[in-house]
Amino acid sequence: MSDNELHAQLEKLQEVLGKKITLDPAKTKSTVEPEASVRQNSASAWQEQYLTYEKSRGDTVPSRLIGDEFLYEGFDDSALCIGEPLEEDVAFCPFERIKQYPEQFIGKRNKPLAQPFFDSIDERKTWRFFELHFPGEPQQSCLLVPTVQFVNFLKEVNSHLGTQLCIPKGNNQLHFSMNFGHGGTPRPRYIGNSHEKPRVLVDNYQVIDDDLAAFDAATEEDRNSWLASWKKAKASLAYQRVDAAQRAKLAAERAEKKRIAKETMLTKVQTYLGTPDGQLIGDLDRKPTLFVSIDIEVIEVEPRSITEIGIAVLDTRNIQERDSGPGGIFWWEHIKAYHLVVRQHASHVNYKYVQGCPDKFQFGESMFPNKWELIDTLSSILSPYTRDGVADVVLVGHDTPADVRYLSNAGYDVDSALKLVDTVDTQILHQAWKGGKQPRKLESVLSDLCITYTYLHNAGNDAVYTLRAMITMGVEGSKPEGQPFRQPQLAAEHGPLQH
């Protein structure tokens, strides 16, 4: 096998496994290189620019990037004694700031998934807690952990959920990375893996006196630098002291805006479909609507390449003056479905987080374009529907932003390619239909609507079921006022579904 052929095979293996593969024995040393961030962009993630770590039996501390290489500096938990500080170049993060992370830095879709990890954060015995007190005033203290531990915690959450959580950029980044000890000023001292400060440190007044003396002996510049970091650490706790009534008021206002947005989306869908409850939008001679439902399946590990694209299309010109039937079931037959499977990934089946089934397309024959032909094939399918501009195009999806992002990364700008006039997300639509507040998986939405389904997590099937769900919710409308439970129209057709 030639070098070029071997290189091509290695690239393919790396893409499937989602990690770097090398045959160079010189690169198989015990120190593990930093893993790639789950957030892929032109600039390296914050923790890759400033922090590094190695996988060993102990935790590690951050190190700065020197030249073109990282310097690795680890510490053994068993050798770390109560009351000892770490080196001054170690970055620390207030533990309370970590607890506030979901509320302030996780979006509404991922927060319900990630919150359980943060709810049990106090139960983890892997944290290494450090305490910092204000010189001369030991009653004023702050609980800290090395920033690298929080970075690794986020990586763990990401590995379970497939999310892209990371330390934020900009000014907020500074609240997760602060240094102490420059010029001999006090440094955080180790108190173990429990919140409770051990007696050996509580009773050690010498430590408090030494820190005060060190602070007084430091230069004014170093003292000011220490005080600035202390202020950031304490500011991290200020969020908890915001007036509870004001927080409740703001939360209620946000909830009302979300409710109105959900109801508006459902009303628009009814208008596009031409149902009796729909309202006129714009001109009376409004164009017909072309609903394009797209679903994407990707490899579960980095680089998360697209393996399947599902497409379902409904042209409302085909359902005009036709009886919708209960739950819009008579309109389903006018959906056109397509399923693209990337030839190079045809044998790949997801199983880690969901059970994939790329060979179980239920609405026609699958197509197998090469990876480099995927976007052209997608365009060739949709272009005949959209090029004449007769109909307004509305994108439909379940958690639409994720699918749009994957297509954008692959070189397909959905908005400009289809000249979208609107986007419908069935996660949000379902909340308006049911009167709920939490986003639900497609499987749960279909069950609530009593829509029978099979072989989910096949992109073609998911695109069709997503469009069916939208039709059903548009036909049925929002939950009647005062009705505690929703009885779907299709329940009379199929009865409650059992899965």
C-alpha positions in Angstrom: 0.0 0.0 0.0 1.4 3.4 -1.0 1.9 6.3 1.5 -1.0 8.2 -0.1 -3.3 5.2 0.2 -2.3 4.7 3.8 -2.9 8.3 4.6 -6.3 8.2 3.0 -7.3 5.1 5.1 -6.1 6.8 8.3 -8.2 9.9 7.6 -11.3 7.7 7.0 -10.6 5.8 10.3 -10.1 9.1 12.2 -13.4 10.5 10.9 -15.3 7.3 11.9 -13.7 7.0 15.4 -13.8 10.8 16.0 -10.2 10.9 17.3 -6.6 11.2 16.1 -4.9 8.0 14.9 -1.1 7.9 14.5 1.4 5.3 13.5 4.4 7.4 14.8 5.8 5.7 17.9 7.3 9.0 19.0 3.8 10.4 19.5 2.7 7.6 21.8 4.2 9.0 25.0 2.4 8.8 28.3 1.4 12.4 28.4 -1.9 12.7 26.6 -2.4 15.7 24.3 -5.4 18.0 24.9 -8.6 16.6 23.3 -10.3 18.6 20.6 -13.0 20.9 21.9 -16.6 19.9 21.1 -17.1 23.5 19.9 -15.5 23.5 16.4 -14.7 26.9 14.9 -11.9 28.8 13.3 -10.5 29.9 16.7 -9.6 27.4 19.4 -11.9 27.1 22.3 -10.9 29.2 25.4 -9.7 26.2 27.4 -7.5 25.0 24.6 -5.8 28.4 24.3 -5.1 28.9 27.9 -5.5 25.6 29.8 -4.2 22.1 29.3 -4.4 18.8 31.2 -3.1 15.3 31.1 -5.0 12.1 32.0 -3.5 10.5 35.0 -4.6 9.1 38.3 -4.7 12.6 39.8 -6.1 15.9 38.7 -4.1 18.4 36.9 -3.6 22.2 37.0 -3.8 24.6 34.1 -0.6 25.7 32.4 0.0 28.5 30.0 0.8 28.0 26.4 4.5 28.7 25.8 5.5 29.2 22.2 3.9 26.5 20.1 3.7 23.8 22.9 1.8 23.2 26.1 3.6 22.7 29.4 2.0 20.0 31.5 2.0 20.3 35.2 0.1 17.7 37.3 -0.5 17.2 41.0 -1.2 14.0 42.8 -4.2 14.2 45.1 -2.6 12.0 47.7 0.3 14.3 48.0 -1.8 17.4 48.5 -2.1 18.3 52.2 -4.8 20.3 53.9 -3.9 23.9 54.1 -1.4 23.9 51.3 -1.7 26.3 48.3 -1.0 25.5 44.7 1.3 27.5 42.4 0.3 31.1 41.7 -0.2 30.4 38.0 -3.1 28.0 38.7 -6.4 29.5 37.6 -9.4 29.1 40.0 -13.1 29.4 39.6 -15.7 30.1 42.4 -17.7 27.0 43.1 -20.9 29.0 43.4 -20.3 30.4 39.9 -20.3 26.8 38.6 -23.7 26.2 40.2 -25.0 29.3 38.5 -23.7 28.2 35.1 -27.0 26.6 33.8 -29.1 29.6 34.7 -26.8 32.1 33.0 -25.0 30.3 30.2 -27.1 27.3 29.0 -29.9 27.8 26.5 -33.5 26.8 27.0 -33.2 23.7 24.9 -30.1 22.2 26.6 -30.8 23.4 30.1 -33.4 20.7 31.0 -30.9 18.1 29.8 -27.9 19.5 31.6 -29.5 20.6 34.8 -29.5 17.1 36.5 -25.7 17.1 36.2 -25.5 20.4 38.0 -28.1 19.4 40.6 -25.9 16.6 41.8 -22.7 18.6 41.6 -22.3 18.7 45.4 -22.3 14.9 45.6 -19.2 14.5 43.4 -16.2 13.5 45.4 -13.8 14.5 42.6 -13.8 18.2 43.3 -10.7 19.6 45.0 -11.9 22.5 47.1 -9.7 25.5 48.0 -10.6 28.3 50.4 -9.4 31.9 50.1 -10.1 34.4 52.9 -9.7 38.2 52.9 -6.4 39.2 54.7 -7.1 39.9 58.3 -10.8 39.0 58.1 -11.0 35.2 58.0 -14.8 35.3 58.2 -14.8 36.7 54.7 -14.0 33.7 52.5 -14.6 32.2 49.1 -14.8 28.5 48.0 -12.9 27.8 44.8 -11.9 24.9 42.6 -9.2 24.8 39.9 -10.7 26.0 36.6 -9.4 22.9 34.8 -11.8 20.8 36.9 -14.8 22.7 35.7 -13.5 22.4 32.1 -13.3 18.6 32.5 -16.7 18.6 34.2 -18.2 20.3 31.1 -16.4 17.8 28.8 -18.1 15.0 30.8 -21.5 16.6 30.4 -20.9 17.1 26.7 -19.8 13.5 26.2 -23.2 12.3 27.7 -25.4 14.8 25.9 -23.6 15.6 22.7 -23.8 19.3 23.7 -21.2 22.0 23.2 -21.0 23.6 26.7 -17.8 25.5 27.4 -16.5 28.4 29.4 -18.0 31.6 27.9 -16.0 34.2 26.1 -15.7 37.9 26.7 -15.9 39.5 30.1 -17.7 36.5 31.6 -14.6 34.3 30.9 -12.8 36.2 33.6 -15.2 35.0 36.3 -14.1 31.4 35.6 -10.4 32.0 35.5 -8.8 34.1 38.3 -5.3 33.9 39.7 -4.0 34.7 43.2 -0.5 34.8 44.7 1.4 37.2 42.5 4.1 38.9 44.5 3.6 36.7 47.5 0.0 37.7 48.1 -2.3 35.0 49.6 -3.2 31.9 47.6 -6.3 29.6 48.0 -5.5 26.8 50.4 -6.6 23.2 49.9 -9.4 22.0 52.2 -10.2 18.6 50.7 -13.1 17.2 48.6 -15.8 18.4 51.0 -17.4 21.9 51.5 -16.8 21.7 55.2 -13.5 23.3 56.2 -11.4 20.8 58.3 -10.6 21.6 61.9 -6.9 21.6 61.2 -7.4 24.7 59.1 -10.0 26.4 61.2 -7.8 26.3 64.3 -4.6 27.3 62.4 -4.4 31.0 63.1 -0.8 31.0 62.0 -2.0 30.5 58.4 -4.3 33.5 58.7 -1.5 35.6 60.2 1.0 34.5 57.6 -1.4 35.4 54.8 -2.0 38.9 56.3 1.7 39.5 56.6 2.3 38.4 53.0 -0.4 40.7 51.8 1.0 43.7 53.7 4.5 43.0 52.4 3.5 42.8 48.8 3.8 45.8 46.4 0.8 48.1 45.9 0.5 46.8 42.3 0.3 43.2 43.5 -2.1 44.0 46.2 -4.4 45.8 43.7 -4.2 42.8 41.4 -5.1 40.5 44.2 -8.0 42.7 45.3 -9.3 42.8 41.6 -9.4 39.0 41.5 -11.0 38.9 44.9 -13.7 41.3 43.7 -14.4 39.1 40.7 -14.7 36.0 43.0 -17.1 37.7 45.3 -19.1 39.3 42.4 -19.8 35.7 41.3 -21.9 35.3 44.4 -23.9 38.5 43.9 -26.3 36.8 41.5 -27.8 34.9 44.4 -28.6 38.1 46.3 -30.6 39.7 43.6 -34.1 40.5 44.9 -36.2 37.4 44.7 -39.4 39.4 43.8 -37.6 41.1 40.9 -36.3 37.7 39.6 -39.8 36.3 39.8 -41.2 39.3 37.9 -38.6 39.0 35.1 -39.2 35.2 34.9 -43.0 35.8 34.6 -42.4 38.3 31.8 -40.1 36.0 29.9 -42.6 33.1 30.3 -45.4 35.3 28.9 -43.4 36.3 25.9 -42.6 32.7 25.2 -46.2 31.7 25.5 -47.3 34.4 23.0 -44.5 33.3 20.6 -45.7 29.7 20.8 -49.3 30.6 20.2 -48.3 32.8 17.3 -46.3 30.0 15.7 -49.3 27.7 15.9 -51.6 30.3 14.5 -49.3 30.9 11.6 -49.2 27.1 10.9 -53.0 27.1 10.8 -53.0 30.0 8.4 -50.4 28.4 6.1 -52.5 25.2 6.1 -55.7 27.1 5.5 -57.5 25.6 8.5 -60.6 27.4 9.9 -58.8 28.7 12.9 -56.0 30.3 10.8 -55.8 34.1 10.5 -54.9 36.1 7.4 -51.3 37.1 7.3 -50.6 40.0 4.9 -52.4 40.2 1.6 -55.6 38.4 0.9 -54.1 36.8 -2.2 -51.3 35.2 -0.1 -49.1 32.7 -1.9 -49.6 29.0 -1.3 -47.2 27.5 1.2 -44.5 24.8 0.6 -43.5 23.1 3.8 -40.0 21.6 3.7 -39.2 19.3 6.7 -35.5 18.4 7.1 -33.9 16.0 9.6 -30.2 15.3 10.0 -28.4 12.3 11.4 -24.7 12.6 12.3 -22.0 10.4 13.7 -22.3 10.4 17.5 -18.6 11.3 18.1 -16.4 14.0 16.7 -16.2 15.2 14.0 -20.0 14.5 14.0 -20.1 14.2 10.2 -23.5 14.0 8.5 -24.6 10.5 7.7 -28.2 10.9 6.6 -30.5 13.7 5.4 -34.3 13.3 5.5 -36.6 15.5 3.5 -40.4 15.7 3.5 -42.3 18.2 1.4 -46.0 19.3 1.5 -47.3 21.7 -1.1 -50.6 23.2 0.2 -51.9 23.5 -3.4 -52.4 19.7 -3.2 -54.6 19.9 -0.1 -56.8 22.9 -1.0 -60.5 22.1 -0.7 -59.7 18.6 0.5 -61.0 17.3 3.8 -58.2 17.1 6.4 -59.8 14.2 8.2 -59.3 13.7 12.0 -55.9 15.2 13.0 -55.1 16.0 9.3 -54.6 12.3 8.5 -56.0 12.7 5.0 -53.4 15.3 4.1 -50.5 13.0 5.1 -50.7 11.1 1.7 -49.7 14.3 -0.1 -46.3 14.4 1.6 -43.3 13.6 -0.7 -40.4 12.0 1.1 -36.7 11.5 0.4 -33.9 9.8 2.2 -30.2 10.5 1.5 -27.5 8.2 3.0 -23.9 9.3 2.6 -22.3 6.4 0.7 -19.1 6.5 2.8 -21.1 6.2 6.0 -23.7 3.7 4.8 -22.4 1.0 7.2 -22.4 3.3 10.2 -25.1 2.8 12.8 -25.4 5.1 15.8 -26.0 3.2 19.1 -24.3 5.2 21.9 -27.1 7.7 22.6 -29.8 6.6 20.2 -30.4 3.5 18.1 -29.9 4.4 14.5 -31.6 2.5 11.6 -30.4 4.0 8.3 -31.6 0.9 6.4 -35.2 1.3 7.6 -36.6 4.1 5.5 -40.4 3.5 5.4 -41.5 6.0 2.7 -39.6 5.1 -0.5 -36.2 4.1 -1.7 -33.1 5.6 -0.1 -30.5 7.4 -2.2 -26.7 7.0 -1.7 -24.8 10.0 -2.8 -21.0 10.3 -2.2 -20.0 12.7 0.6 -18.9 15.3 -1.9 -22.2 15.0 -3.8 -24.5 15.3 -0.8 -25.3 19.0 -1.0 -25.7 19.0 -4.7 -28.1 16.0 -4.4 -30.1 17.9 -1.7 -30.3 21.0 -3.9 -31.4 18.9 -6.9 -34.3 17.5 -4.9 -35.5 20.8 -3.5 -34.8 23.1 -6.5 -37.8 21.9 -8.6 -40.1 22.8 -5.7 -38.7 26.2 -5.0 -37.2 27.7 -8.2 -40.4 29.1 -9.7 -41.1 31.2 -6.5 -44.8 30.5 -6.7 -45.1 29.2 -3.1 -43.7 30.6 0.1 -41.3 28.2 1.6 -41.5 27.3 5.4 -38.8 25.2 7.0 -40.1 22.6 9.4 -38.0 20.7 11.9 -37.8 19.2 15.4 -35.1 21.3 17.2 -34.6 23.1 14.0 -31.4 25.2 14.9 -29.3 22.0 15.3 -30.2 20.7 11.8 -29.7 24.1 10.2 -26.3 24.4 11.9 -25.1 21.0 10.5 -26.2 21.9 7.0 -24.5 25.2 7.2 -21.2 23.6 8.3 -21.6 21.3 5.3 -21.9 24.3 3.0 -25.7 24.6 2.6 -27.3 27.8 3.7 -30.9 26.8 4.2 -32.3 30.3 4.5 -30.8 31.7 1.3 -31.1 28.4 -0.7 -34.8 28.0 -0.1 -35.6 31.7 0.4 -37.5 31.0 3.6 -40.3 33.1 4.8 -40.7 31.3 8.1 -39.5 28.5 10.3 -41.6 26.1 12.3 -40.1 24.1 15.2 -42.4 21.2 16.3 -40.8 21.2 19.8 -42.2 24.7 20.3 -45.4 24.0 18.4 -46.1 21.0 20.7 -45.8 23.2 23.8 -48.6 25.5 22.3 -50.7 22.5 21.4 -50.4 20.8 24.8 -50.0 23.9 27.0 -46.6 22.6 28.2 -43.4 24.4 29.0 -40.6 21.8 28.4 -39.4 20.7 25.0 -40.1 17.1 24.2 -38.4 14.5 22.0 -40.1 13.6 18.7 -41.1 10.2 20.1 -43.0 11.9 23.0 -44.7 14.4 20.7 -45.9 11.7 18.3 -47.2 9.6 21.3 -49.1 12.7 22.7 -50.7 13.2 19.3 -51.5 9.5 18.9 -49.5 9.3 15.7 -48.3 5.8 15.0 -44.6 5.6 14.1 -41.8 3.1 13.5 -38.0 3.3 13.1 -37.3 6.7 14.5 -33.7 8.1 14.1 -33.8 7.3 10.5 -33.6 10.8 9.0 -36.1 10.1 6.2 -38.7 8.7 8.7 -38.1 11.5 11.2 -38.6 14.2 8.5 -42.0 12.7 7.5 -43.2 12.2 11.1 -42.2 15.7 12.0 -44.3 17.1 9.1 -47.2 14.8 10.1 -47.0 16.1 13.7 -47.0 19.7 12.4 -50.1 19.0 10.3 -52.0 17.3 13.2 -51.2 20.1 15.6 -52.2 22.7 13.0 -55.6 21.0 12.4 -56.3 20.5 16.1 -55.2 23.9 17.3 -54.1 25.0 20.8 -55.4 23.4 24.0 -58.9 24.7 24.9 -58.9 27.1 27.8 -59.4 25.4 31.1 -59.0 21.9 29.7 -56.4 20.1 32.0 -55.7 17.3 29.6 -55.5 17.1 25.8 -57.4 14.4 24.0 -56.0 14.1 20.4 -58.4 13.6 17.6 -56.4 10.6 16.4 -57.0 8.8 19.7 -60.4 7.8 18.3 -58.6 6.3 15.2 -55.8 4.4 16.9 -56.4 4.6 20.6 -53.7 5.6 23.1 -50.3 4.4 21.8 -48.2 2.0 23.8 -44.4 2.0 23.4 
